[in-house]
Amino acid sequence: MPIYEYACSACSEAFETIVSGRGEKDVRCPRCESKDVVRKFSVFASRGTTKGGASCSSCSATSCSSCG
Ligand SMILES: [Zn+2]
């Protein structure tokens, strides 16, 4: 089951929850119980892009001549 990250619009609490099927509609902020939460695209997107530096996006190595 996927784990989604949410951010509460009311109190800025960030939290994660496991969502199964269509259960997403009942997601509430655990802190203030607001339903005004925004789902963030998580986990995958936040990894793997910071190593090696932005100047070397054309290769996957960390020590090629163009990496500086
Ligand atoms: Zn909240």
PDB file of the backbone (N, CA, C, O) and the ligand in Angstrom, with CONECT records:
HET     ZN  A 101       1
ATOM      1  N   MET A   1       0.843  -1.206   0.000  1.00  0.00           N
ATOM      2  CA  MET A   1       0.000   0.000   0.000  1.00  0.00           C
ATOM      3  C   MET A   1       0.870   1.246   0.000  1.00  0.00           C
ATOM      4  O   MET A   1       1.902   1.297   0.669  1.00  0.00           O
ATOM      5  N   PRO A   2       0.457   2.215  -0.734  1.00  0.00           N
ATOM      6  CA  PRO A   2       1.268   3.429  -0.795  1.00  0.00           C
ATOM      7  C   PRO A   2       1.157   4.269   0.473  1.00  0.00           C
ATOM      8  O   PRO A   2       0.117   4.318   1.130  1.00  0.00           O
ATOM      9  N   ILE A   3       2.241   4.911   0.784  1.00  0.00           N
ATOM     10  CA  ILE A   3       2.228   5.876   1.875  1.00  0.00           C
ATOM     11  C   ILE A   3       2.286   7.263   1.251  1.00  0.00           C
ATOM     12  O   ILE A   3       3.166   7.568   0.446  1.00  0.00           O
ATOM     13  N   TYR A   4       1.345   8.076   1.637  1.00  0.00           N
ATOM     14  CA  TYR A   4       1.315   9.423   1.099  1.00  0.00           C
ATOM     15  C   TYR A   4       1.692  10.424   2.170  1.00  0.00           C
ATOM     16  O   TYR A   4       1.434  10.231   3.358  1.00  0.00           O
ATOM     17  N   GLU A   5       2.297  11.478   1.721  1.00  0.00           N
ATOM     18  CA  GLU A   5       2.599  12.584   2.614  1.00  0.00           C
ATOM     19  C   GLU A   5       1.545  13.657   2.424  1.00  0.00           C
ATOM     20  O   GLU A   5       1.132  13.967   1.306  1.00  0.00           O
ATOM     21  N   TYR A   6       1.126  14.211   3.541  1.00  0.00           N
ATOM     22  CA  TYR A   6       0.163  15.292   3.492  1.00  0.00           C
ATOM     23  C   TYR A   6       0.684  16.493   4.254  1.00  0.00           C
ATOM     24  O   TYR A   6       1.519  16.379   5.152  1.00  0.00           O
ATOM     25  N   ALA A   7       0.170  17.633   3.872  1.00  0.00           N
ATOM     26  CA  ALA A   7       0.434  18.836   4.639  1.00  0.00           C
ATOM     27  C   ALA A   7      -0.903  19.481   4.969  1.00  0.00           C
ATOM     28  O   ALA A   7      -1.771  19.628   4.109  1.00  0.00           O
ATOM     29  N   CYS A   8      -1.049  19.861   6.225  1.00  0.00           N
ATOM     30  CA  CYS A   8      -2.295  20.473   6.650  1.00  0.00           C
ATOM     31  C   CYS A   8      -2.280  21.960   6.312  1.00  0.00           C
ATOM     32  O   CYS A   8      -1.325  22.669   6.629  1.00  0.00           O
ATOM     33  N   SER A   9      -3.341  22.419   5.671  1.00  0.00           N
ATOM     34  CA  SER A   9      -3.409  23.837   5.321  1.00  0.00           C
ATOM     35  C   SER A   9      -3.743  24.705   6.519  1.00  0.00           C
ATOM     36  O   SER A   9      -3.468  25.905   6.524  1.00  0.00           O
ATOM     37  N   ALA A  10      -4.329  24.103   7.521  1.00  0.00           N
ATOM     38  CA  ALA A  10      -4.763  24.883   8.673  1.00  0.00           C
ATOM     39  C   ALA A  10      -3.639  25.155   9.661  1.00  0.00           C
ATOM     40  O   ALA A  10      -3.520  26.265  10.180  1.00  0.00           O
ATOM     41  N   CYS A  11      -2.816  24.150   9.923  1.00  0.00           N
ATOM     42  CA  CYS A  11      -1.797  24.316  10.954  1.00  0.00           C
ATOM     43  C   CYS A  11      -0.394  23.977  10.467  1.00  0.00           C
ATOM     44  O   CYS A  11       0.555  24.008  11.250  1.00  0.00           O
ATOM     45  N   SER A  12      -0.254  23.659   9.206  1.00  0.00           N
ATOM     46  CA  SER A  12       1.040  23.354   8.593  1.00  0.00           C
ATOM     47  C   SER A  12       1.679  22.069   9.094  1.00  0.00           C
ATOM     48  O   SER A  12       2.859  21.820   8.845  1.00  0.00           O
ATOM     49  N   GLU A  13       0.926  21.276   9.778  1.00  0.00           N
ATOM     50  CA  GLU A  13       1.445  19.976  10.178  1.00  0.00           C
ATOM     51  C   GLU A  13       1.706  19.114   8.943  1.00  0.00           C
ATOM     52  O   GLU A  13       0.911  19.085   8.005  1.00  0.00           O
ATOM     53  N   ALA A  14       2.820  18.428   8.969  1.00  0.00           N
ATOM     54  CA  ALA A  14       3.109  17.480   7.905  1.00  0.00           C
ATOM     55  C   ALA A  14       3.009  16.076   8.473  1.00  0.00           C
ATOM     56  O   ALA A  14       3.508  15.799   9.564  1.00  0.00           O
ATOM     57  N   PHE A  15       2.378  15.215   7.746  1.00  0.00           N
ATOM     58  CA  PHE A  15       2.218  13.861   8.244  1.00  0.00           C
ATOM     59  C   PHE A  15       2.114  12.888   7.076  1.00  0.00           C
ATOM     60  O   PHE A  15       1.916  13.282   5.927  1.00  0.00           O
ATOM     61  N   GLU A  16       2.250  11.622   7.399  1.00  0.00           N
ATOM     62  CA  GLU A  16       2.131  10.600   6.381  1.00  0.00           C
ATOM     63  C   GLU A  16       1.013   9.659   6.772  1.00  0.00           C
ATOM     64  O   GLU A  16       0.721   9.469   7.952  1.00  0.00           O
ATOM     65  N   THR A  17       0.407   9.088   5.787  1.00  0.00           N
ATOM     66  CA  THR A  17      -0.610   8.091   6.094  1.00  0.00           C
ATOM     67  C   THR A  17      -0.624   7.040   5.003  1.00  0.00           C
ATOM     68  O   THR A  17      -0.298   7.301   3.845  1.00  0.00           O
ATOM     69  N   ILE A  18      -1.004   5.875   5.402  1.00  0.00           N
ATOM     70  CA  ILE A  18      -1.161   4.800   4.431  1.00  0.00           C
ATOM     71  C   ILE A  18      -2.568   4.858   3.868  1.00  0.00           C
ATOM     72  O   ILE A  18      -3.554   4.857   4.604  1.00  0.00           O
ATOM     73  N   VAL A  19      -2.636   4.909   2.572  1.00  0.00           N
ATOM     74  CA  VAL A  19      -3.939   5.002   1.934  1.00  0.00           C
ATOM     75  C   VAL A  19      -4.204   3.714   1.171  1.00  0.00           C
ATOM     76  O   VAL A  19      -3.431   3.326   0.295  1.00  0.00           O
ATOM     77  N   SER A  20      -5.268   3.078   1.503  1.00  0.00           N
ATOM     78  CA  SER A  20      -5.636   1.873   0.785  1.00  0.00           C
ATOM     79  C   SER A  20      -6.855   2.132  -0.077  1.00  0.00           C
ATOM     80  O   SER A  20      -7.885   2.605   0.404  1.00  0.00           O
ATOM     81  N   GLY A  21      -6.730   1.823  -1.329  1.00  0.00           N
ATOM     82  CA  GLY A  21      -7.852   1.979  -2.232  1.00  0.00           C
ATOM     83  C   GLY A  21      -8.358   3.397  -2.291  1.00  0.00           C
ATOM     84  O   GLY A  21      -7.607   4.324  -2.592  1.00  0.00           O
ATOM     85  N   ARG A  22      -9.632   3.563  -2.002  1.00  0.00           N
ATOM     86  CA  ARG A  22     -10.228   4.884  -2.103  1.00  0.00           C
ATOM     87  C   ARG A  22     -10.448   5.525  -0.736  1.00  0.00           C
ATOM     88  O   ARG A  22     -11.300   6.402  -0.591  1.00  0.00           O
ATOM     89  N   GLY A  23      -9.705   5.106   0.237  1.00  0.00           N
ATOM     90  CA  GLY A  23      -9.896   5.625   1.588  1.00  0.00           C
ATOM     91  C   GLY A  23      -9.408   7.044   1.786  1.00  0.00           C
ATOM     92  O   GLY A  23      -9.502   7.605   2.877  1.00  0.00           O
ATOM     93  N   GLU A  24      -8.895   7.604   0.734  1.00  0.00           N
ATOM     94  CA  GLU A  24      -8.234   8.891   0.827  1.00  0.00           C
ATOM     95  C   GLU A  24      -9.141  10.020   1.296  1.00  0.00           C
ATOM     96  O   GLU A  24      -8.660  10.995   1.873  1.00  0.00           O
ATOM     97  N   LYS A  25     -10.398   9.909   1.065  1.00  0.00           N
ATOM     98  CA  LYS A  25     -11.318  11.011   1.346  1.00  0.00           C
ATOM     99  C   LYS A  25     -11.415  11.351   2.840  1.00  0.00           C
ATOM    100  O   LYS A  25     -11.798  12.462   3.206  1.00  0.00           O
ATOM    101  N   ASP A  26     -11.069  10.398   3.684  1.00  0.00           N
ATOM    102  CA  ASP A  26     -11.220  10.650   5.119  1.00  0.00           C
ATOM    103  C   ASP A  26      -9.925  11.035   5.821  1.00  0.00           C
ATOM    104  O   ASP A  26      -9.814  10.950   7.043  1.00  0.00           O
ATOM    105  N   VAL A  27      -8.968  11.453   5.038  1.00  0.00           N
ATOM    106  CA  VAL A  27      -7.709  11.858   5.645  1.00  0.00           C
ATOM    107  C   VAL A  27      -7.882  13.167   6.404  1.00  0.00           C
ATOM    108  O   VAL A  27      -8.401  14.152   5.878  1.00  0.00           O
ATOM    109  N   ARG A  28      -7.445  13.150   7.621  1.00  0.00           N
ATOM    110  CA  ARG A  28      -7.510  14.347   8.453  1.00  0.00           C
ATOM    111  C   ARG A  28      -6.160  14.621   9.075  1.00  0.00           C
ATOM    112  O   ARG A  28      -5.336  13.726   9.259  1.00  0.00           O
ATOM    113  N   CYS A  29      -5.965  15.872   9.388  1.00  0.00           N
ATOM    114  CA  CYS A  29      -4.772  16.246  10.108  1.00  0.00           C
ATOM    115  C   CYS A  29      -4.808  15.641  11.509  1.00  0.00           C
ATOM    116  O   CYS A  29      -5.798  15.799  12.223  1.00  0.00           O
ATOM    117  N   PRO A  30      -3.745  14.955  11.909  1.00  0.00           N
ATOM    118  CA  PRO A  30      -3.718  14.342  13.242  1.00  0.00           C
ATOM    119  C   PRO A  30      -3.580  15.369  14.365  1.00  0.00           C
ATOM    120  O   PRO A  30      -3.794  15.056  15.536  1.00  0.00           O
ATOM    121  N   ARG A  31      -3.234  16.550  14.006  1.00  0.00           N
ATOM    122  CA  ARG A  31      -2.982  17.560  15.025  1.00  0.00           C
ATOM    123  C   ARG A  31      -4.225  18.388  15.315  1.00  0.00           C
ATOM    124  O   ARG A  31      -4.581  18.595  16.475  1.00  0.00           O
ATOM    125  N   CYS A  32      -4.879  18.858  14.273  1.00  0.00           N
ATOM    126  CA  CYS A  32      -6.031  19.732  14.488  1.00  0.00           C
ATOM    127  C   CYS A  32      -7.316  19.149  13.899  1.00  0.00           C
ATOM    128  O   CYS A  32      -8.383  19.757  13.993  1.00  0.00           O
ATOM    129  N   GLU A  33      -7.204  17.980  13.299  1.00  0.00           N
ATOM    130  CA  GLU A  33      -8.346  17.265  12.728  1.00  0.00           C
ATOM    131  C   GLU A  33      -9.037  17.999  11.597  1.00  0.00           C
ATOM    132  O   GLU A  33     -10.187  17.711  11.265  1.00  0.00           O
ATOM    133  N   SER A  34      -8.341  18.933  11.020  1.00  0.00           N
ATOM    134  CA  SER A  34      -8.872  19.576   9.833  1.00  0.00           C
ATOM    135  C   SER A  34      -8.858  18.607   8.653  1.00  0.00           C
ATOM    136  O   SER A  34      -7.965  17.769   8.533  1.00  0.00           O
ATOM    137  N   LYS A  35      -9.840  18.732   7.806  1.00  0.00           N
ATOM    138  CA  LYS A  35      -9.809  17.953   6.573  1.00  0.00           C
ATOM    139  C   LYS A  35      -9.183  18.742   5.430  1.00  0.00           C
ATOM    140  O   LYS A  35      -9.133  18.278   4.291  1.00  0.00           O
ATOM    141  N   ASP A  36      -8.720  19.909   5.744  1.00  0.00           N
ATOM    142  CA  ASP A  36      -8.124  20.759   4.727  1.00  0.00           C
ATOM    143  C   ASP A  36      -6.650  20.399   4.559  1.00  0.00           C
ATOM    144  O   ASP A  36      -5.758  21.161   4.932  1.00  0.00           O
ATOM    145  N   VAL A  37      -6.423  19.238   3.998  1.00  0.00           N
ATOM    146  CA  VAL A  37      -5.062  18.759   3.833  1.00  0.00           C
ATOM    147  C   VAL A  37      -4.730  18.628   2.354  1.00  0.00           C
ATOM    148  O   VAL A  37      -5.605  18.397   1.520  1.00  0.00           O
ATOM    149  N   VAL A  38      -3.471  18.778   2.057  1.00  0.00           N
ATOM    150  CA  VAL A  38      -3.013  18.691   0.684  1.00  0.00           C
ATOM    151  C   VAL A  38      -2.041  17.540   0.554  1.00  0.00           C
ATOM    152  O   VAL A  38      -1.083  17.425   1.319  1.00  0.00           O
ATOM    153  N   ARG A  39      -2.292  16.710  -0.400  1.00  0.00           N
ATOM    154  CA  ARG A  39      -1.403  15.577  -0.580  1.00  0.00           C
ATOM    155  C   ARG A  39      -0.155  15.999  -1.351  1.00  0.00           C
ATOM    156  O   ARG A  39      -0.225  16.713  -2.352  1.00  0.00           O
ATOM    157  N   LYS A  40       0.960  15.545  -0.862  1.00  0.00           N
ATOM    158  CA  LYS A  40       2.202  15.871  -1.535  1.00  0.00           C
ATOM    159  C   LYS A  40       2.727  14.626  -2.218  1.00  0.00           C
ATOM    160  O   LYS A  40       2.499  13.506  -1.762  1.00  0.00           O
ATOM    161  N   PHE A  41       3.419  14.831  -3.295  1.00  0.00           N
ATOM    162  CA  PHE A  41       4.045  13.680  -3.903  1.00  0.00           C
ATOM    163  C   PHE A  41       5.309  13.376  -3.205  1.00  0.00           C
ATOM    164  O   PHE A  41       6.208  14.211  -3.107  1.00  0.00           O
ATOM    165  N   SER A  42       5.381  12.186  -2.720  1.00  0.00           N
ATOM    166  CA  SER A  42       6.343  11.880  -1.702  1.00  0.00           C
ATOM    167  C   SER A  42       7.476  11.048  -2.190  1.00  0.00           C
ATOM    168  O   SER A  42       7.656  10.736  -3.367  1.00  0.00           O
ATOM    169  N   VAL A  43       8.167  10.743  -1.253  1.00  0.00           N
ATOM    170  CA  VAL A  43       9.167   9.725  -1.067  1.00  0.00           C
ATOM    171  C   VAL A  43      10.046   9.476  -2.283  1.00  0.00           C
ATOM    172  O   VAL A  43      11.265   9.628  -2.201  1.00  0.00           O
ATOM    173  N   PHE A  44       9.465   9.105  -3.385  1.00  0.00           N
ATOM    174  CA  PHE A  44      10.282   8.896  -4.566  1.00  0.00           C
ATOM    175  C   PHE A  44      10.966  10.167  -5.025  1.00  0.00           C
ATOM    176  O   PHE A  44      12.183  10.209  -5.204  1.00  0.00           O
ATOM    177  N   ALA A  45      10.180  11.180  -5.208  1.00  0.00           N
ATOM    178  CA  ALA A  45      10.670  12.392  -5.849  1.00  0.00           C
ATOM    179  C   ALA A  45      11.729  13.099  -5.029  1.00  0.00           C
ATOM    180  O   ALA A  45      12.546  13.841  -5.573  1.00  0.00           O
ATOM    181  N   SER A  46      11.721  12.878  -3.740  1.00  0.00           N
ATOM    182  CA  SER A  46      12.648  13.607  -2.905  1.00  0.00           C
ATOM    183  C   SER A  46      14.011  12.929  -2.784  1.00  0.00           C
ATOM    184  O   SER A  46      14.898  13.435  -2.097  1.00  0.00           O
ATOM    185  N   ARG A  47      14.176  11.805  -3.437  1.00  0.00           N
ATOM    186  CA  ARG A  47      15.437  11.095  -3.326  1.00  0.00           C
ATOM    187  C   ARG A  47      16.206  11.106  -4.636  1.00  0.00           C
ATOM    188  O   ARG A  47      15.623  11.219  -5.714  1.00  0.00           O
ATOM    189  N   GLY A  48      17.507  10.990  -4.529  1.00  0.00           N
ATOM    190  CA  GLY A  48      18.314  10.666  -5.682  1.00  0.00           C
ATOM    191  C   GLY A  48      18.732  11.833  -6.548  1.00  0.00           C
ATOM    192  O   GLY A  48      19.517  11.649  -7.479  1.00  0.00           O
ATOM    193  N   THR A  49      18.242  13.015  -6.280  1.00  0.00           N
ATOM    194  CA  THR A  49      18.585  14.126  -7.150  1.00  0.00           C
ATOM    195  C   THR A  49      19.647  15.034  -6.549  1.00  0.00           C
ATOM    196  O   THR A  49      20.124  15.958  -7.208  1.00  0.00           O
ATOM    197  N   THR A  50      20.012  14.780  -5.324  1.00  0.00           N
ATOM    198  CA  THR A  50      20.929  15.702  -4.683  1.00  0.00           C
ATOM    199  C   THR A  50      22.392  15.241  -4.763  1.00  0.00           C
ATOM    200  O   THR A  50      23.304  16.043  -4.560  1.00  0.00           O
ATOM    201  N   LYS A  51      22.612  13.991  -5.047  1.00  0.00           N
ATOM    202  CA  LYS A  51      23.990  13.522  -5.146  1.00  0.00           C
ATOM    203  C   LYS A  51      24.619  13.960  -6.468  1.00  0.00           C
ATOM    204  O   LYS A  51      23.970  13.948  -7.514  1.00  0.00           O
ATOM    205  N   GLY A  52      25.865  14.338  -6.404  1.00  0.00           N
ATOM    206  CA  GLY A  52      26.607  14.597  -7.623  1.00  0.00           C
ATOM    207  C   GLY A  52      26.528  16.027  -8.128  1.00  0.00           C
ATOM    208  O   GLY A  52      27.404  16.476  -8.867  1.00  0.00           O
ATOM    209  N   GLY A  53      25.510  16.729  -7.744  1.00  0.00           N
ATOM    210  CA  GLY A  53      25.446  18.128  -8.119  1.00  0.00           C
ATOM    211  C   GLY A  53      24.673  18.370  -9.401  1.00  0.00           C
ATOM    212  O   GLY A  53      24.611  17.512 -10.281  1.00  0.00           O
ATOM    213  N   ALA A  54      24.099  19.526  -9.488  1.00  0.00           N
ATOM    214  CA  ALA A  54      23.224  19.844 -10.601  1.00  0.00           C
ATOM    215  C   ALA A  54      23.976  20.024 -11.908  1.00  0.00           C
ATOM    216  O   ALA A  54      23.386  19.916 -12.984  1.00  0.00           O
ATOM    217  N   SER A  55      25.268  20.295 -11.827  1.00  0.00           N
ATOM    218  CA  SER A  55      26.014  20.546 -13.044  1.00  0.00           C
ATOM    219  C   SER A  55      26.316  19.269 -13.814  1.00  0.00           C
ATOM    220  O   SER A  55      26.805  19.308 -14.943  1.00  0.00           O
ATOM    221  N   CYS A  56      26.023  18.160 -13.197  1.00  0.00           N
ATOM    222  CA  CYS A  56      26.366  16.898 -13.830  1.00  0.00           C
ATOM    223  C   CYS A  56      25.122  16.069 -14.116  1.00  0.00           C
ATOM    224  O   CYS A  56      25.136  14.850 -13.943  1.00  0.00           O
ATOM    225  N   SER A  57      24.080  16.698 -14.539  1.00  0.00           N
ATOM    226  CA  SER A  57      22.844  15.979 -14.774  1.00  0.00           C
ATOM    227  C   SER A  57      22.918  15.072 -16.001  1.00  0.00           C
ATOM    228  O   SER A  57      22.089  14.177 -16.166  1.00  0.00           O
ATOM    229  N   SER A  58      23.898  15.301 -16.849  1.00  0.00           N
ATOM    230  CA  SER A  58      23.978  14.505 -18.063  1.00  0.00           C
ATOM    231  C   SER A  58      24.686  13.178 -17.874  1.00  0.00           C
ATOM    232  O   SER A  58      24.665  12.335 -18.771  1.00  0.00           O
ATOM    233  N   CYS A  59      25.305  12.978 -16.734  1.00  0.00           N
ATOM    234  CA  CYS A  59      25.922  11.685 -16.470  1.00  0.00           C
ATOM    235  C   CYS A  59      25.616  11.245 -15.057  1.00  0.00           C
ATOM    236  O   CYS A  59      25.209  12.059 -14.227  1.00  0.00           O
ATOM    237  N   SER A  60      25.801   9.994 -14.776  1.00  0.00           N
ATOM    238  CA  SER A  60      25.500   9.486 -13.445  1.00  0.00           C
ATOM    239  C   SER A  60      26.735   9.338 -12.567  1.00  0.00           C
ATOM    240  O   SER A  60      26.620   8.977 -11.396  1.00  0.00           O
ATOM    241  N   ALA A  61      27.893   9.606 -13.107  1.00  0.00           N
ATOM    242  CA  ALA A  61      29.120   9.490 -12.340  1.00  0.00           C
ATOM    243  C   ALA A  61      29.324  10.706 -11.443  1.00  0.00           C
ATOM    244  O   ALA A  61      28.717  11.757 -11.648  1.00  0.00           O
ATOM    245  N   THR A  62      30.181  10.544 -10.455  1.00  0.00           N
ATOM    246  CA  THR A  62      30.473  11.670  -9.586  1.00  0.00           C
ATOM    247  C   THR A  62      31.871  12.204  -9.795  1.00  0.00           C
ATOM    248  O   THR A  62      32.283  13.139  -9.108  1.00  0.00           O
ATOM    249  N   SER A  63      32.599  11.639 -10.715  1.00  0.00           N
ATOM    250  CA  SER A  63      33.986  12.045 -10.877  1.00  0.00           C
ATOM    251  C   SER A  63      34.410  12.218 -12.344  1.00  0.00           C
ATOM    252  O   SER A  63      35.600  12.143 -12.651  1.00  0.00           O
ATOM    253  N   CYS A  64      33.477  12.441 -13.226  1.00  0.00           N
ATOM    254  CA  CYS A  64      33.862  12.672 -14.608  1.00  0.00           C
ATOM    255  C   CYS A  64      34.434  14.077 -14.784  1.00  0.00           C
ATOM    256  O   CYS A  64      34.312  14.918 -13.892  1.00  0.00           O
ATOM    257  N   SER A  65      35.039  14.321 -15.898  1.00  0.00           N
ATOM    258  CA  SER A  65      35.766  15.566 -16.079  1.00  0.00           C
ATOM    259  C   SER A  65      34.865  16.791 -16.094  1.00  0.00           C
ATOM    260  O   SER A  65      35.309  17.898 -15.789  1.00  0.00           O
ATOM    261  N   SER A  66      33.622  16.597 -16.442  1.00  0.00           N
ATOM    262  CA  SER A  66      32.715  17.754 -16.482  1.00  0.00           C
ATOM    263  C   SER A  66      32.034  18.033 -15.136  1.00  0.00           C
ATOM    264  O   SER A  66      31.305  19.014 -14.985  1.00  0.00           O
ATOM    265  N   CYS A  67      32.287  17.153 -14.165  1.00  0.00           N
ATOM    266  CA  CYS A  67      31.671  17.363 -12.850  1.00  0.00           C
ATOM    267  C   CYS A  67      32.387  18.441 -12.038  1.00  0.00           C
ATOM    268  O   CYS A  67      31.829  18.976 -11.079  1.00  0.00           O
ATOM    269  N   GLY A  68      33.555  18.739 -12.404  1.00  0.00           N
ATOM    270  CA  GLY A  68      34.309  19.753 -11.674  1.00  0.00           C
ATOM    271  C   GLY A  68      34.903  19.221 -10.424  1.00  0.00           C
ATOM    272  O   GLY A  68      35.570  19.956  -9.696  1.00  0.00           O
TER     273      GLY A  68
HETATM  274 ZN    ZN A 101      -3.738  20.654  11.089  1.00  0.00          ZN2+
END
